[in-house]
Amino acid sequence: MRLQGMCGKRESGSQGQVAFQCQLLQSSLGRPSSPQLPWLRDELMSLQDAPGGLFQMLPGDPFPEQVTVVWLSVLALAFSLVCEPQETLSLAEMTLRRLAPRLLLSLRLLGPGIDILLCPDATDGLLDHLLPHGHMLFLNEHFLQAMDRELGIKASR
Amino acid sequence: MFTAAAESFLRQARESREEELRRFAARVSALLQGPEAGAEAVDGLQRLHLTVAATKYPRQLNGKFVELLQTVLCSPKSPEQIQVLCAAILREMSPCNELILSCDEIQDTKLLSLVSSVLLAQEDKGEVAAVGQRVVKALEKRLPEGQSARFLLPVLANVISLSPASLTEEQTNVVSKKLADWLRYASIQQGMAQPSGGFFSSPRTKQPAPITEVDGAVATDFFTVLSVAQHYTQDQWLNVQAFSMLRNWLLCYGGKELNTLHPGDKAGVDRAVTSVVSTAGPRERLRDKAFEYCQRLMEQSTRRPLKKDDGDLQKACLIEAVTIMDIICKQDSSYVCRAVSSLQMLHSRICGDATYARALLPIAQFFLNHSKLAAVDSDAIYKHLFTDIPAQLFHNPSLAFEFVQFCKDNSQLFTDSSSIFRQSFPNLFKFLAWNSPPLISEFVDLLPFLLDPGTAIEIFHLLLDLPCLTAALDIQLRAAALPASERARADPAGKPGTCLEAFRHPLYKGLFQHLLRTTAAPQDAPESLVPLRLLLGSLAGSPRVVQCAETVPVLLELFFRVVAEFADGSLINQLVVLLLQRSDQLYEIPAFKEDVYRVLGSQLAVLCGLRPALLVELSSEILEFSGAVSNLQSKEPIFTHMVWAVGEYLSVSCDKRCTVEQISRFFESLEAVLFEITQLRPQACTPGCAPRAISVLMATLTKLAARSQDLIPRVSMFLSKMRTFVQSPAVTSVYCEEDLEEILIRATELMNLLKMPSVAQFVFTPPVASTRLQREANDSLPVALRMVTELLEPAPGSVPV
């Protein structure tokens, strides 16, 4: 289980695949590929309608085993989770939909800053809670709120 | 947007030189060793991390500095942020030679988790084992006040996925016992909020409230991941962690215990596990608690959640619960009966609810694995899964992906040609038609399992009509979305104005139904889908249809490759006839048609090579096809390969039934075509035919003449006229110089060859090649032609024979 950031060494190959799949999905839905206006914070916390998908990568490059990639596109950014064969994909999709907005908010990814590059501690903190040691958690909404409180994230519901 | 600034910053980090890096590291080192490691140290560490992470090759940092990072990481005085950054840098540099880290002395569980993340990144089984030992030791004892085991379970989960052999049996028993307790006996009362304020604002101690279910009702049974509280206790967190890692744990360590036989037990007797026997081993006990937990989750998933997102979790939990039950039953078959009844009830509850469709897959998998043992008939479950689900939910990309994975994981099911699985292939293709890009590679793996003599023809049609299917599915969705009042009332007398109207119109209804069928129907093919294809022409440009069309050539090539392995003469003949027929009946997308023609053309040549006798057996169909100039103009690749095959295989040596009359008939027909396309018309705008077609026609006519020698004068005369043809102004404006030269050279070579009829016959009628050597000899025809030409018209200065 790996979350791919911009600097991942082995992960850049699969990020290329994600961009490709995202483009194809957007085009099949007839949507423009340019990003829309920044969303409101509330809308951001629940990304039900954000385009996303699943695809498989064969063993070889860049991962030695066969993996399934779960991806999500938010504005001009793509997030992906690389799953091993026996991991539950519906949980991976949920986890990604929860991680993405929290990363966007904590790292201020929508602004002009470069926080994602210079705040590995913030990223690690989030990942440590939602994906500790790369393992997914079955968290209901109340657990998630409790976690947000621990992280100091104020998410209005 | 941030990208431009980030890009340049990243580039700077990548391009920073070793000397700069060394100096910067020295500065950070000084800051870290100073009295207060503050914001400047944080900033420095962050930049260092970026520099190390930004390059694909490993960056060297001073050994002493790396040692310092480790010291700072482990020091209890270091602020948390600094510790996290040190760990991040160390991980980024892994595997690391200068590691002195050890987790043995660390008592704080959060720090232990952080240090473990570095150790586990070293790709060293010894380190993994050491971490595993330390974590189990910490879990065994009662943790000091304020410490939580919550941070240790994910470390353990990582240890077992990296190296399951790290733990001894005794240790796995210890952990299994704890997991069972955490799963079954977590507190059923809510935790307390952390007190804020101070002495004066401490609230009156309230009684802790009980936990609730996701629908708000007070909890009826033990705590699970679907239990709700405002604040959670430590053991409730552990309950969540334990369930989250349960599947992997059972897969690694859930097998039968070695010493569970009690005196009096007969070997092989199933024991009905209705109560926990106090002498049950830890694994057995964990299985028992895990099973109970899964049953509880199944009950909890029936409740209507107050928060919408909890509904998603209910479904994920259901999938996980069924999968874990499957694993438990594989490890201990005494659970099968109980599981079967729970799952049958679950199935009848959710099978009508589209939002639970993904959970039907692990349920079906369970029955595939265990129904024989339980003597249960689960055909209805498979039938519902394969007949109803793809038809209703093809547009759900996650379901589509998982469904196709399910098919691939159970590919042996498709070998039985009468089974519901194999018969549902029209339904399966709906997933591909709608979600082409992510599923094409999955279907490349799946298609061979669907093909056999009984399905080949139907699948051939289906592949050629795949983009049509996409369009039809689009119409189906839109028609279903219309409110009842707006549903087009079909006027049987009139013609429908739009595709939507046509969907229910008597003229088209049957055609739509055939295209959208759920099971194989080889006998029920309607007369022709041509009217439907024409109708759906308006959707040919839609992006989804175009994406689907792009997958067809790849699948077609695979189709022919697989079919060639088992097809008998009758099937090959059928395919050739259909190939020629269908070439006129394709969905009107220009790029799609071109690609399909290319594949069909080359595969036609392969089929003829596999069974040369078909040239004689299907001579009337082939004659009709190759005699029409319109076929050359609209389907050049197919036409050219057909003509080539006639030249190669229409001979007595390939089939004794080949008569002189047949050769003559083909000759006359092809001669007429060649004549037609090489006529010099006064109109300036004659469309040019592919030069390749002209070459192949000339070669084929020559070959046929070599086999029926009184045709030789006719061909020779024709070939001699080619010089005039290529030199005429009307032609030089249409073709390029190289092509014309090639045509002329080829015509000359062929003419020369015909001057030596017996040589020509030998060259053009090789024995049917059955070995690779013979086939290679045949492929060297152009070389042979050149050699003969040189013999007849030696270039000045060439070596005499």
Boltz contact constraints between the chains, C-beta under 6 A:
constraints:
  - contact:
      token1: [A, 7]
      token2: [B, 53]
      max_distance: 6.0
  - contact:
      token1: [A, 7]
      token2: [B, 54]
      max_distance: 6.0
  - contact:
      token1: [A, 9]
      token2: [B, 56]
      max_distance: 6.0
  - contact:
      token1: [A, 21]
      token2: [B, 437]
      max_distance: 6.0
  - contact:
      token1: [A, 24]
      token2: [B, 437]
      max_distance: 6.0
  - contact:
      token1: [A, 27]
      token2: [B, 543]
      max_distance: 6.0
  - contact:
      token1: [A, 28]
      token2: [B, 543]
      max_distance: 6.0
  - contact:
      token1: [A, 28]
      token2: [B, 544]
      max_distance: 6.0
  - contact:
      token1: [A, 28]
      token2: [B, 547]
      max_distance: 6.0
  - contact:
      token1: [A, 53]
      token2: [B, 397]
      max_distance: 6.0
  - contact:
      token1: [A, 53]
      token2: [B, 438]
      max_distance: 6.0
  - contact:
      token1: [A, 54]
      token2: [B, 398]
      max_distance: 6.0
  - contact:
      token1: [A, 54]
      token2: [B, 401]
      max_distance: 6.0
  - contact:
      token1: [A, 55]
      token2: [B, 438]
      max_distance: 6.0
  - contact:
      token1: [A, 88]
      token2: [B, 319]
      max_distance: 6.0
  - contact:
      token1: [A, 88]
      token2: [B, 320]
      max_distance: 6.0
  - contact:
      token1: [A, 90]
      token2: [B, 316]
      max_distance: 6.0
  - contact:
      token1: [A, 90]
      token2: [B, 319]
      max_distance: 6.0
  - contact:
      token1: [A, 90]
      token2: [B, 358]
      max_distance: 6.0
  - contact:
      token1: [A, 91]
      token2: [B, 316]
      max_distance: 6.0
  - contact:
      token1: [A, 94]
      token2: [B, 312]
      max_distance: 6.0
  - contact:
      token1: [A, 112]
      token2: [B, 2]
      max_distance: 6.0
  - contact:
      token1: [A, 114]
      token2: [B, 5]
      max_distance: 6.0
  - contact:
      token1: [A, 114]
      token2: [B, 6]
      max_distance: 6.0
  - contact:
      token1: [A, 114]
      token2: [B, 9]
      max_distance: 6.0
  - contact:
      token1: [A, 117]
      token2: [B, 6]
      max_distance: 6.0
  - contact:
      token1: [A, 117]
      token2: [B, 9]
      max_distance: 6.0
  - contact:
      token1: [A, 117]
      token2: [B, 50]
      max_distance: 6.0
  - contact:
      token1: [A, 118]
      token2: [B, 46]
      max_distance: 6.0
  - contact:
      token1: [A, 120]
      token2: [B, 49]
      max_distance: 6.0
  - contact:
      token1: [A, 120]
      token2: [B, 88]
      max_distance: 6.0
  - contact:
      token1: [A, 121]
      token2: [B, 81]
      max_distance: 6.0
  - contact:
      token1: [A, 121]
      token2: [B, 84]
      max_distance: 6.0
  - contact:
      token1: [A, 121]
      token2: [B, 85]
      max_distance: 6.0
  - contact:
      token1: [A, 124]
      token2: [B, 84]
      max_distance: 6.0
  - contact:
      token1: [A, 124]
      token2: [B, 88]
      max_distance: 6.0
  - contact:
      token1: [A, 132]
      token2: [B, 154]
      max_distance: 6.0
  - contact:
      token1: [A, 133]
      token2: [B, 154]
      max_distance: 6.0
  - contact:
      token1: [A, 133]
      token2: [B, 155]
      max_distance: 6.0
  - contact:
      token1: [A, 133]
      token2: [B, 158]
      max_distance: 6.0
  - contact:
      token1: [A, 135]
      token2: [B, 154]
      max_distance: 6.0
  - contact:
      token1: [A, 135]
      token2: [B, 157]
      max_distance: 6.0
  - contact:
      token1: [A, 137]
      token2: [B, 244]
      max_distance: 6.0
  - contact:
      token1: [A, 138]
      token2: [B, 225]
      max_distance: 6.0
  - contact:
      token1: [A, 138]
      token2: [B, 243]
      max_distance: 6.0
  - contact:
      token1: [A, 138]
      token2: [B, 244]
      max_distance: 6.0
  - contact:
      token1: [A, 140]
      token2: [B, 310]
      max_distance: 6.0
  - contact:
      token1: [A, 140]
      token2: [B, 313]
      max_distance: 6.0
  - contact:
      token1: [A, 141]
      token2: [B, 307]
      max_distance: 6.0
  - contact:
      token1: [A, 141]
      token2: [B, 309]
      max_distance: 6.0
  - contact:
      token1: [A, 141]
      token2: [B, 310]
      max_distance: 6.0
  - contact:
      token1: [A, 142]
      token2: [B, 228]
      max_distance: 6.0
  - contact:
      token1: [A, 146]
      token2: [B, 232]
      max_distance: 6.0
